[in-house]
Amino acid sequence: MARIPNEQLIKAIADKFDNQVTVIGEPYELLTVETGREQIIDLLTFLKTDPELKFIFLTDITAVHYPELEKQIGVIYHLHSLTTNTRIRIKVFLTEADVHIPTATVLWDGANWMERETYDLFGVIFDGHPDLRRILNVDDMTAFPMRKEFPLEDPNRVDKKDFYFGR
């Protein structure tokens, strides 16, 4: 099968989800959409099980932290249709006060470790996950290292003065 044009993919999603999914853009022809946590499992299920789309491969689940935005935490899903060689990126934004989102392990067993990593590094809680615990950091760690909550450099370091770097 040939690659699914983004316009056809947008139409299929819009027909099913109306205004619940918003197109953000198409950087490098990679369709990027945004939805809410209430619709994410329905959208992922549709993309995986639709007989024409067949996004059967979950490439990645990760997150981003934008502390300057109202909804600071973004959970990002990358899907790939192996039959049409089409890819899509789905984003769900959450506030730091409520970082709960349903687990994708109900659709892909491989989401297990991806969600554990996202929890470990960003603190996103995947509701319904079979074994949500840290995977890279020690269990008693209280911070989430990929969040932008700390200054980039220690102001007390003497070897980090601007004049050493020609600034």
ABEGO torsion letter per residue (X at the ends): XBBBBAAAAAAAAAAAAEAABBBAEBBGGBBBBBBBAAAAAAAAAAAAABAAAGBABBABBBBBBBAABABABBBBBBBBBAAAGBBBBBBBBBBAABABBBBAAAABAAAAAAAAAAAAAAGBBBBGBABBBBAABBAABABBAABBABBABBAABAAABAAAAGX
